[in-house]
Amino acid sequence: MSYIDSNETIKALTISSLHKMYQAGEKITSLTAYDASFATMFDQIGIDIILVGDSLGNVIQGHTSTIPVLIQDMVYHTSCVSRNIKRSFLMADMPFASYADQSQALMNAALLMQAGAKMIKLEGGAWLAPIVEHLVRQGIPVCAHLGLMPQSVNTLGGFKVQGKSEAQSELMINEAKILENAGAQILVLEAIPSKLGKAITEAISIPTIGIGAGVDCSGQVLVMHDALGAFPGRQPKFVKNFLANTGTIEKAIELYIAEVKSGAFPAPEHCFTN
Ligand code: KIV
């Protein structure tokens, strides 16, 4: 099975090549994947970052949140996804309560790196800075995640848009700077007003990857089931079904890449205003 018909040597993306893409103003594409078949397909079609998201708690395990996901689940799916990837950069989520202190974070991040991840992702604000510093010192690249942090759904009181007030916006911009200074090399922004997505992207010098954070982020990520219209029930505003008018998964992913790269996705109907 092959999606690209070529013998040319495929160069793996690294954090440096992603930063070059960002500096050149090229949008970065990202999709989640949880198994070898979809990951191989996304890799061959040209997705830049494959994220083994703890969203697998929802879309694979059928839970209503990511809280039940265990580090063993993340390690298993990361190793499945990593097996055949040639070009895409592989990022894996640290699950709920698996990075409460530096030594726990290091132990669990090491398991994900040994399963094939090239970077790990953590949800949290300024409190995470010492943990980010510790991981980076140990050779573990870190992506931070601000805005709607699904692992904090119970303290947030639901899956709600974040950063709507002036004070919350300022706090988030400040936390983004703190996490960048701690050594985070990518920042995911979830469910925030587009204006804030733009302000954070302009305030820091690492790429921002948005999911419901507006078109001005340096790139976009979607849960693969959402991008393919495969998750039953009510969809968040930021979701687009790319399979609806394309007919095949390959064409849907090609359209997603084309729309992210050109800035056509997210359109205003996928974005939040204050
Ligand atoms: O778990 C996940 O899939 C994520 C993305 C929604 C960014 O964190």
Residues whose N, C-alpha, C, O or C-beta is under 5 A from the ligand:
A	BS01	KIV	T32 G53 D54 S55 I211 V221
